[in-house]
Amino acid sequence: GFLWIGTEHGIQRFDGRKFISFRFGGLENSLPPFGVDQILDAGNGRMWIRQGTEIGQYDPVSFKYYKVQASPDQQRTSNTNLSISSDSKGNIYLCSRQSELMCYDRETNSFTNKKIPIKIPEGWLVSHLYEDTTEHKYYICSDSGLAVYDDITKELQYRDRNPANKGNT
C-alpha cells in the first residue's frame, strides 16, 4: 500500500522509497488549487479530499477529481470548523460547528441533512463524530455538549435526556 499525505500544494504518495506529487493540473477533473486539509478512504478505490470547504473524491488511478456538493451553509463555513468522518457502515459525515450534520447521499452526489442514519439532538451543531464499533455507539460532540447514540437500541442520550439515569437529568 501507499501512504497518502495532504500538503499545501496537493497530495503526495509515498511507496516506502520515494514520493510522487499530485497537484492542480489546470485540467478538467484535476485537483483544485488549494491545500489539502483532510484525506479519508472512500472504500471504492478513491479517496475523499477536503480542501478548506471544497470536498470531493479523487481517483488515484485515473487522476480525476470529482467534486461533491455541500449546502450553501457549509460552503460559507470556515475550513477550521469543518471535518469529514466515516463509520463502519460506509457513511460519510460532514461535521461543522456552524451548521447541521450532513451525510453523503450517493444518489444525488451531495451532502444532505435529510438522510442522517443516526439520531442527533435537534438544533445541535455537530463538530465531531466518533463511532465505537465495539460498543455500537456514536459519540457526538457539538456546540451544545456531548451526546451518545446507541445504534442497537436506537436510543439517544444527552444532558436533558438520559433514560438510564431518570433521577439525574
Accessible surface in RSA format (square Angstrom, percent):
REM  Atomic radii and reference values for relative SASA: ProtOr
REM  Chains: A
REM  Algorithm: Lee & Richards
REM  Probe-radius: 1.40
REM  Slices: 20
REM RES _ NUM      All-atoms   Total-Side   Main-Chain    Non-polar    All polar
REM                ABS   REL    ABS   REL    ABS   REL    ABS   REL    ABS   REL
RES GLY A   1   120.09 148.1   0.00   N/A 120.09 148.1  45.88 125.9  74.21 166.2
RES PHE A   2   105.09  52.6  74.94  46.4  30.14  78.4  77.59  47.0  27.49  78.7
RES LEU A   3   103.51  57.6  99.66  71.3   3.85   9.7 101.88  71.5   1.63   4.4
RES TRP A   4    55.02  22.1  35.87  17.4  19.16  45.0  23.59  12.6  31.43  51.0
RES ILE A   5    60.52  34.4  57.21  42.6   3.31   8.0  60.52  43.6   0.00   0.0
RES GLY A   6    29.89  36.9   0.00   N/A  29.89  36.9   3.87  10.6  26.02  58.3
RES THR A   7    40.89  29.1  32.08  32.5   8.81  21.0  37.72  50.7   3.16   4.8
RES GLU A   8   131.90  75.7 115.77  87.6  16.13  38.4  52.89 102.3  79.00  64.5
RES HIS A   9   130.73  71.4 118.26  82.2  12.47  31.9  81.36  83.8  49.37  57.5
RES GLY A  10     3.81   4.7   0.00   N/A   3.81   4.7   3.72  10.2   0.08   0.2
RES ILE A  11     0.97   0.6   0.00   0.0   0.97   2.3   0.00   0.0   0.97   2.6
RES GLN A  12    46.73  26.1  46.73  34.1   0.00   0.0   1.79   3.8  44.94  34.1
RES ARG A  13    49.06  20.6  48.31  24.6   0.75   1.8   0.00   0.0  49.06  29.7
RES PHE A  14    55.69  27.9  53.72  33.3   1.97   5.1  53.72  32.6   1.97   5.6
RES ASP A  15    55.85  39.1  28.83  28.7  27.02  63.9  14.30  33.7  41.54  41.4
RES GLY A  16    53.62  66.1   0.00   N/A  53.62  66.1  26.09  71.6  27.52  61.6
RES ARG A  17   200.65  84.2 165.96  84.6  34.69  82.6  73.31 100.2 127.35  77.2
RES LYS A  18   104.34  50.9  99.44  61.0   4.90  11.7  77.66  69.9  26.69  28.4
RES PHE A  19   109.68  54.9  84.34  52.2  25.34  65.9  84.36  51.1  25.32  72.5
RES ILE A  20    63.36  36.1  59.79  44.5   3.58   8.6  63.36  45.6   0.00   0.0
RES SER A  21    50.08  42.3  24.91  33.2  25.18  58.0  14.72  31.3  35.37  49.5
RES PHE A  22    19.89  10.0  15.93   9.9   3.96  10.3  19.88  12.1   0.01   0.0
RES ARG A  23   147.27  61.8 126.79  64.6  20.48  48.8  39.46  53.9 107.81  65.3
RES PHE A  24   103.95  52.0  81.83  50.7  22.11  57.5  81.83  49.6  22.11  63.3
RES GLY A  25    48.63  60.0   0.00   N/A  48.63  60.0  26.79  73.5  21.84  48.9
RES GLY A  26    52.41  64.6   0.00   N/A  52.41  64.6  19.75  54.2  32.66  73.2
RES LEU A  27   137.88  76.8 127.59  91.3  10.28  25.8 130.60  91.7   7.27  19.6
RES GLU A  28   163.37  93.8 128.29  97.1  35.08  83.5  57.93 112.1 105.44  86.1
RES ASN A  29    57.27  39.5  44.73  43.2  12.53  30.2   5.32  12.8  51.94  50.2
RES SER A  30    22.48  19.0  12.47  16.6  10.01  23.1  13.31  28.3   9.17  12.8
RES LEU A  31     3.05   1.7   1.75   1.2   1.31   3.3   1.75   1.2   1.31   3.5
RES PRO A  32    17.25  12.6  10.88   9.9   6.36  23.1  14.70  12.1   2.55  15.9
RES PRO A  33    83.51  60.9  53.97  49.2  29.54 107.4  61.36  50.7  22.15 137.7
RES PHE A  34    99.90  50.0  91.44  56.6   8.45  22.0  97.21  58.9   2.68   7.7
RES GLY A  35    15.61  19.2   0.00   N/A  15.61  19.2   3.93  10.8  11.68  26.2
RES VAL A  36    13.53   8.9   0.41   0.4  13.13  31.6   0.45   0.4  13.08  35.5
RES ASP A  37    68.04  47.7  34.60  34.4  33.45  79.1  10.63  25.0  57.42  57.3
RES GLN A  38    44.76  25.0  39.26  28.7   5.50  13.1  25.91  55.1  18.85  14.3
RES ILE A  39    50.69  28.8  23.49  17.5  27.19  65.5  23.49  16.9  27.19  73.8
RES LEU A  40    40.01  22.3  37.35  26.7   2.66   6.7  40.01  28.1   0.00   0.0
RES ASP A  41   110.13  77.1  90.60  90.2  19.53  46.2  41.01  96.5  69.12  68.9
RES ALA A  42    23.98  22.1   0.66   1.0  23.33  53.1   1.97   2.8  22.01  58.3
RES GLY A  43    68.09  84.0   0.00   N/A  68.09  84.0  32.94  90.4  35.15  78.7
RES ASN A  44    92.67  63.9  57.85  55.9  34.82  83.8  42.78 102.9  49.90  48.2
RES GLY A  45    59.96  73.9   0.00   N/A  59.96  73.9  43.69 119.9  16.27  36.4
RES ARG A  46    72.83  30.6  68.98  35.2   3.85   9.2   4.48   6.1  68.35  41.4
RES MET A  47    12.48   6.5  12.48   8.3   0.00   0.0  12.37  10.5   0.11   0.1
RES TRP A  48     3.30   1.3   3.30   1.6   0.00   0.0   1.51   0.8   1.78   2.9
RES ILE A  49     0.00   0.0   0.00   0.0   0.00   0.0   0.00   0.0   0.00   0.0
RES ARG A  50    18.19   7.6  18.19   9.3   0.00   0.0   0.00   0.0  18.19  11.0
RES GLN A  51     3.36   1.9   0.01   0.0   3.35   8.0   0.00   0.0   3.36   2.5
RES GLY A  52    12.88  15.9   0.00   N/A  12.88  15.9  11.70  32.1   1.18   2.6
RES THR A  53    39.76  28.3  32.02  32.5   7.74  18.5   7.86  10.6  31.90  48.2
RES GLU A  54    32.98  18.9  28.57  21.6   4.41  10.5   8.88  17.2  24.10  19.7
RES ILE A  55     2.58   1.5   0.99   0.7   1.59   3.8   0.99   0.7   1.59   4.3
RES GLY A  56     0.00   0.0   0.00   N/A   0.00   0.0   0.00   0.0   0.00   0.0
RES GLN A  57    12.94   7.2  12.94   9.5   0.00   0.0   1.45   3.1  11.49   8.7
RES TYR A  58     5.69   2.7   5.69   3.2   0.00   0.0   1.40   1.1   4.29   5.3
RES ASP A  59    28.00  19.6  28.00  27.9   0.00   0.0   0.52   1.2  27.48  27.4
RES PRO A  60    22.54  16.4  16.82  15.3   5.72  20.8  16.92  14.0   5.61  34.9
RES VAL A  61   126.47  83.2 109.34  99.0  17.12  41.3 113.97  99.0  12.50  33.9
RES SER A  62    49.16  41.5  28.29  37.7  20.87  48.1  36.68  78.1  12.48  17.5
RES PHE A  63   113.43  56.7 103.14  63.9  10.29  26.8 103.14  62.5  10.29  29.4
RES LYS A  64    90.76  44.3  90.76  55.7   0.00   0.0  36.67  33.0  54.10  57.6
RES TYR A  65    10.13   4.7   7.81   4.4   2.32   6.0   7.81   5.9   2.32   2.9
RES TYR A  66    69.36  32.4  65.56  37.3   3.80   9.9  52.30  39.3  17.06  21.0
RES LYS A  67    94.37  46.0  78.31  48.0  16.06  38.2  39.70  35.7  54.67  58.2
RES VAL A  68     3.04   2.0   1.20   1.1   1.84   4.4   1.20   1.0   1.84   5.0
RES GLN A  69    97.79  54.7  97.69  71.4   0.10   0.2  44.07  93.8  53.72  40.7
RES ALA A  70    11.89  10.9   2.16   3.3   9.73  22.1   4.07   5.7   7.81  20.7
RES SER A  71    29.18  24.7  21.97  29.3   7.21  16.6  26.14  55.7   3.04   4.3
RES PRO A  72    94.15  68.6  89.22  81.3   4.93  17.9  93.81  77.5   0.34   2.1
RES ASP A  73    75.07  52.6  69.17  68.9   5.90  14.0  11.69  27.5  63.38  63.2
RES GLN A  74     1.94   1.1   1.64   1.2   0.30   0.7   1.70   3.6   0.24   0.2
RES GLN A  75    74.19  41.5  58.05  42.4  16.14  38.4  22.38  47.6  51.81  39.3
RES ARG A  76   176.83  74.2 142.10  72.4  34.72  82.7  79.62 108.8  97.21  58.9
RES THR A  77     6.22   4.4   0.70   0.7   5.53  13.2   1.53   2.1   4.70   7.1
RES SER A  78    49.84  42.1  36.33  48.5  13.51  31.1  36.34  77.4  13.49  18.9
RES ASN A  79    60.19  41.5  53.53  51.7   6.66  16.0   6.45  15.5  53.74  51.9
RES THR A  80   107.66  76.6  84.24  85.4  23.43  55.8  79.69 107.0  27.97  42.3
RES ASN A  81    25.31  17.5  20.01  19.3   5.30  12.8   3.06   7.4  22.25  21.5
RES LEU A  82     6.10   3.4   0.57   0.4   5.53  13.9   0.90   0.6   5.20  14.0
RES SER A  83    22.56  19.1  21.73  29.0   0.83   1.9  18.70  39.8   3.86   5.4
RES ILE A  84     4.44   2.5   0.00   0.0   4.44  10.7   0.00   0.0   4.44  12.1
RES SER A  85    24.49  20.7  22.79  30.4   1.70   3.9  23.74  50.6   0.75   1.0
RES SER A  86    52.30  44.2  28.98  38.7  23.32  53.7   5.59  11.9  46.72  65.4
RES ASP A  87    14.06   9.8   0.95   1.0  13.10  31.0   5.24  12.3   8.82   8.8
RES SER A  88    80.41  68.0  36.09  48.2  44.32 102.1  38.38  81.7  42.03  58.9
RES LYS A  89   120.16  58.6  83.44  51.2  36.73  87.4  83.52  75.2  36.65  39.0
RES GLY A  90    33.21  41.0   0.00   N/A  33.21  41.0  30.48  83.6   2.73   6.1
RES ASN A  91    27.16  18.7  26.57  25.7   0.59   1.4   0.59   1.4  26.57  25.7
RES ILE A  92     7.84   4.5   7.58   5.6   0.26   0.6   7.58   5.5   0.26   0.7
RES TYR A  93     1.01   0.5   1.01   0.6   0.00   0.0   0.98   0.7   0.03   0.0
RES LEU A  94     0.05   0.0   0.05   0.0   0.00   0.0   0.05   0.0   0.00   0.0
RES CYS A  95     0.69   0.5   0.45   0.5   0.24   0.6   0.00   0.0   0.69   0.7
RES SER A  96     0.02   0.0   0.00   0.0   0.02   0.0   0.02   0.0   0.00   0.0
RES ARG A  97   121.43  51.0 112.54  57.4   8.89  21.2  36.44  49.8  84.98  51.5
RES GLN A  98    99.24  55.5  72.49  53.0  26.75  63.7  30.81  65.6  68.43  51.9
RES SER A  99    12.16  10.3   7.62  10.2   4.54  10.5  12.16  25.9   0.00   0.0
RES GLU A 100    96.32  55.3  94.48  71.5   1.84   4.4  29.49  57.0  66.83  54.6
RES LEU A 101     6.71   3.7   2.92   2.1   3.79   9.5   2.92   2.1   3.79  10.2
RES MET A 102    12.47   6.5  12.47   8.2   0.00   0.0  12.01  10.2   0.46   0.6
RES CYS A 103     4.69   3.5   4.26   4.7   0.43   1.0   0.54   1.4   4.15   4.5
RES TYR A 104    26.17  12.2  16.90   9.6   9.27  24.1   4.55   3.4  21.62  26.7
RES ASP A 105    14.12   9.9   9.22   9.2   4.90  11.6   5.04  11.9   9.08   9.1
RES ARG A 106   152.03  63.8 130.45  66.5  21.58  51.4  65.89  90.1  86.13  52.2
RES GLU A 107   151.20  86.8 110.68  83.7  40.52  96.5  50.40  97.5 100.80  82.3
RES THR A 108    86.78  61.7  60.45  61.3  26.34  62.8  67.24  90.3  19.55  29.6
RES ASN A 109    62.03  42.8  60.81  58.8   1.22   2.9  25.58  61.6  36.45  35.2
RES SER A 110    22.03  18.6  22.03  29.4   0.00   0.0  12.79  27.2   9.24  13.0
RES PHE A 111     6.61   3.3   0.00   0.0   6.61  17.2   0.00   0.0   6.61  18.9
RES THR A 112    22.94  16.3  21.42  21.7   1.52   3.6  15.96  21.4   6.98  10.6
RES ASN A 113    47.75  32.9  30.21  29.2  17.54  42.2   4.16  10.0  43.59  42.1
RES LYS A 114   168.87  82.4 135.39  83.1  33.48  79.7  98.32  88.5  70.55  75.2
RES LYS A 115   111.81  54.5  95.88  58.8  15.93  37.9  85.51  77.0  26.29  28.0
RES ILE A 116    43.91  25.0  19.10  14.2  24.81  59.8  19.14  13.8  24.76  67.2
RES PRO A 117    61.83  45.1  30.25  27.6  31.59 114.8  43.46  35.9  18.37 114.2
RES ILE A 118    10.43   5.9   2.28   1.7   8.15  19.7   4.77   3.4   5.67  15.4
RES LYS A 119   104.36  50.9  99.74  61.2   4.62  11.0  68.14  61.3  36.22  38.6
RES ILE A 120    39.91  22.7  17.68  13.2  22.23  53.6  17.68  12.7  22.23  60.3
RES PRO A 121     5.99   4.4   1.93   1.8   4.06  14.8   4.95   4.1   1.03   6.4
RES GLU A 122   174.94 100.4 143.30 108.4  31.64  75.3  62.68 121.2 112.26  91.7
RES GLY A 123    62.24  76.8   0.00   N/A  62.24  76.8  37.58 103.1  24.66  55.2
RES TRP A 124    21.93   8.8  17.53   8.5   4.40  10.3   5.01   2.7  16.92  27.4
RES LEU A 125    44.65  24.9  44.65  31.9   0.00   0.0  44.65  31.4   0.00   0.0
RES VAL A 126     0.00   0.0   0.00   0.0   0.00   0.0   0.00   0.0   0.00   0.0
RES SER A 127    16.23  13.7  12.53  16.7   3.71   8.5   2.76   5.9  13.47  18.9
RES HIS A 128    96.54  52.8  95.32  66.3   1.22   3.1  67.97  70.0  28.57  33.2
RES LEU A 129    21.06  11.7   3.49   2.5  17.57  44.2   3.85   2.7  17.21  46.3
RES TYR A 130   140.50  65.6 137.85  78.4   2.65   6.9 100.72  75.7  39.78  49.0
RES GLU A 131    28.15  16.2  12.72   9.6  15.43  36.7   5.24  10.1  22.90  18.7
RES ASP A 132    29.87  20.9  29.00  28.9   0.87   2.1   2.55   6.0  27.32  27.2
RES THR A 133    77.51  55.1  64.84  65.7  12.67  30.2  37.18  49.9  40.34  61.0
RES THR A 134   113.23  80.5  90.55  91.8  22.67  54.0  65.57  88.1  47.66  72.0
RES GLU A 135    96.55  55.4  87.30  66.0   9.25  22.0  22.13  42.8  74.41  60.8
RES HIS A 136    87.33  47.7  84.22  58.5   3.12   8.0  46.51  47.9  40.82  47.5
RES LYS A 137    60.70  29.6  60.70  37.2   0.00   0.0   9.26   8.3  51.44  54.8
RES TYR A 138     2.72   1.3   2.72   1.5   0.00   0.0   1.46   1.1   1.26   1.6
RES TYR A 139    69.11  32.3  68.70  39.1   0.41   1.1  43.92  33.0  25.19  31.1
RES ILE A 140     0.00   0.0   0.00   0.0   0.00   0.0   0.00   0.0   0.00   0.0
RES CYS A 141    51.99  39.3  50.46  56.3   1.52   3.6  14.74  37.3  37.25  40.2
RES SER A 142    20.39  17.2   0.00   0.0  20.39  47.0   1.04   2.2  19.35  27.1
RES ASP A 143    90.84  63.6  45.36  45.1  45.48 107.5  35.72  84.1  55.12  55.0
RES SER A 144    30.40  25.7  19.40  25.9  11.00  25.3  10.98  23.4  19.43  27.2
RES GLY A 145    34.89  43.0   0.00   N/A  34.89  43.0  32.25  88.5   2.64   5.9
RES LEU A 146   103.06  57.4  86.95  62.2  16.11  40.5  87.07  61.1  15.99  43.0
RES ALA A 147     0.92   0.9   0.00   0.0   0.92   2.1   0.92   1.3   0.00   0.0
RES VAL A 148    33.80  22.2  33.12  30.0   0.69   1.7  33.12  28.8   0.69   1.9
RES TYR A 149     6.02   2.8   6.02   3.4   0.00   0.0   0.00   0.0   6.02   7.4
RES ASP A 150    27.86  19.5  27.69  27.6   0.17   0.4   7.44  17.5  20.43  20.4
RES ASP A 151    20.43  14.3  15.93  15.9   4.50  10.6   1.35   3.2  19.08  19.0
RES ILE A 152   119.21  67.8  95.91  71.4  23.30  56.2  99.74  71.8  19.47  52.8
RES THR A 153    88.69  63.1  59.04  59.9  29.65  70.7  65.85  88.4  22.84  34.5
RES LYS A 154   102.17  49.8  99.45  61.0   2.72   6.5  74.05  66.6  28.12  30.0
RES GLU A 155    63.07  36.2  59.12  44.7   3.95   9.4  10.17  19.7  52.90  43.2
RES LEU A 156    12.43   6.9  12.10   8.7   0.34   0.8  12.10   8.5   0.34   0.9
RES GLN A 157    54.37  30.4  53.14  38.8   1.23   2.9   9.17  19.5  45.20  34.3
RES TYR A 158    49.48  23.1  39.59  22.5   9.89  25.7  16.96  12.7  32.52  40.1
RES ARG A 159   138.32  58.1 118.16  60.2  20.16  48.0  74.23 101.4  64.10  38.8
RES ASP A 160    97.59  68.4  74.97  74.6  22.62  53.5  25.07  59.0  72.52  72.3
RES ARG A 161   107.01  44.9 103.00  52.5   4.01   9.5  35.25  48.2  71.76  43.5
RES ASN A 162    46.72  32.2  41.95  40.5   4.77  11.5   2.80   6.7  43.92  42.5
RES PRO A 163    39.88  29.1  26.42  24.1  13.45  48.9  31.52  26.0   8.36  52.0
RES ALA A 164    88.08  81.0  44.24  68.3  43.84  99.7  56.53  79.6  31.55  83.6
RES ASN A 165    63.81  44.0  60.53  58.5   3.28   7.9  14.80  35.6  49.01  47.4
RES LYS A 166   164.25  80.1 139.53  85.6  24.72  58.9 107.57  96.8  56.68  60.4
RES GLY A 167    80.44  99.2   0.00   N/A  80.44  99.2  43.22 118.6  37.22  83.4
RES ASN A 168   103.29  71.2  96.09  92.9   7.21  17.4  14.87  35.8  88.43  85.5
RES THR A 169   118.14  84.0  65.15  66.0  52.99 126.3  41.68  56.0  76.46 115.6
END  Absolute sums over single chains surface
CHAIN  1 A     9737.4       7345.0       2392.4       5058.1       4679.3
END  Absolute sums over all chains
TOTAL          9737.4       7345.0       2392.4       5058.1       4679.3
